[in-house]
Amino acid sequence: MAKKRDGGLVFSTEFGRMCPDCGKAQAECACKQDSVPEGDGIVRVSRETKGRKGKGVTLITGVLLPAAELKALAKKLKQRCGTGGAVKNGVIEIQGDQRDLMVEELGKQGFKVKKAGG
């Protein structure tokens, strides 16, 4: 087994988890700023029922925003539809088949939007 060169602190009872790169608490970590994900700049709106017991969900992928802004956008979209939803792994999930409404709303907000899937 290879030894770790720096022997850095991984956990502190005072601060919790520590960043191995900068040595600060993860909440105060300076080395891993909120980065914008890469993509082609096209927001894709699709519908999925797989693994959801037949219930349809509208998926919005390709939104190139940091996590905090993505969550705020999801909240606005959910309010516009009057339904629930979630943000998982950079994908916004809106309950129900809301594709037409989402394409219209995202287009108004300046995104380049395409319907994906059937």
Stockholm file with secondary structure:
# STOCKHOLM 1.0

chainA/1-118         MAKKRDGGLVFSTEFGRMCPDCGKAQAECACKQDSVPEGDGIVRVSRETKGRKGKGVTLITGVLLPAAELKALAKKLKQRCGTGGAVKNGVIEIQGDQRDLMVEELGKQGFKVKKAGG
#=GR chainA/1-118 SS CCCCSSCCCCEETTTEEBCTTTCSBGGGCSSSCCCCCCCCSEEEEEEECTTTTTCCEEEEECCCCCHHHHHHHHHHHHHHHTCCEEEETTEEEEESSCHHHHHHHHHHTTCEEEECCC
#=GC SS_cons         CCCCSSCCCCEETTTEEBCTTTCSBGGGCSSSCCCCCCCCSEEEEEEECTTTTTCCEEEEECCCCCHHHHHHHHHHHHHHHTCCEEEETTEEEEESSCHHHHHHHHHHTTCEEEECCC
//
